[in-house]
Each structure stands twice: as C-alpha cells, then as structure tokens.
Amino acid sequence: MTVVLLISGSTRAASTNSAALRTVSAIAPDGVETRWYDGLAELPAFNPDDDGSTHSSVLALRAQLSRADAVLLCTPEYAGTLPGSLKNLLDWTVGTGDLYRKPVSWITVAPVGRGDGATATLRSVLGFVGADVDPDVGARVPVLREDVGPDGLIAAAEFRSGASAVLRGLVRHAERARP
C-alpha cells in the first residue's frame, strides 16, 4: 500500500485545485491510499525562532507528512507565485526536513499561459527543502470552474486520464524510492 498525502494550495471552498485532488482520491487505484491534508488555513505564520512543537496544527502537518510515502500538490497562482498559505506550509518543513527525500509532485489545473509562476516557485522551493521530485511526473491538466460537478468532483475523461497518469507516476516514483 502506498500512502499519498494530497495538499491543495487553495483555501477557497469552491477551489478547482481542491476539486482536482478530490477527484484524484476518487480514482485512486487499488494499492494506493490517499489522505487529505486540510489544515492549511490553521497553520500559524512560520517563525524560524519557533520549531512549531507547541502548535497543534504544525504537529498535525508533520504527523501526516511522516505517515505519507509521497505528496501530491495542486495549487493556484496568486500574484505570479505560490499562495502565501502554501509557501507557509513549505516553510514549516525546512528545519525538520519533513519533505527531505520524500517523493513529491503536482498537478497544475490552470489553463496554458497561467500558473507558470506558481509551478516555477513550487519547483524551486521543493528543491530547497530537499523533496524528491521526478521532473517527468507533474503535469498541467486544465480544469474550468464549470468542469466541477455538484459532488465536487471532475467528471471530464481528459482530466481523469491526466490526473491518473500523474498519480501512477508519483506512486511508481515512491515505490522506487523506498529503502
């Protein structure tokens, strides 16, 4: 069993990024367990003088990361880069190495011409925290707001196929990375 932690970089209730990850969870094949991280909005602002050991939300993040074999991210782009809340989450992993050598990938749901700043920043930050990123796994699989059904999932075959390919690639990468 491979455990994949799903982290949306959006705190919006009707986020297409979150819908994409809910869909990934719904289509995960046998042998893959997905777990949802939902504490992004509760994380305190990162402070390098604080190791986070007194913050229940930071401890919960670290516990979920430690139990995951891999991490799949999906994030919007704000002002040409990552949303501050997702960058804050990544900052909390620097001192403790929570993502060091952990297989990580992403799905970009923005249409072509958008989201490139967030993806570039994500690649850079993941490099700084020592995440194990296979450059061939992450992908752009665009989603329009109207593609999200009333159940919060994306039914479009093209999205499901692309998202499934990313998940399968990340799982293969995690299986190769196991000691």
ABEGO torsion letter per residue (X at the ends): XBBBBBBBABABAABAAAAAAAAAAAABBBGBBBBBBAAAAABBBBBAABAGAABAAAAAAAAAAAABABBBBBBBBBGGBBBAAAAAAAAAAAAAGAABGBBBBBBBABBBGBGAAAAAAAAAAAAAAGBBBBAAABBBBBBBAAABBAAGBBABAAAAAAAAAAAAAAAAAAAAABX
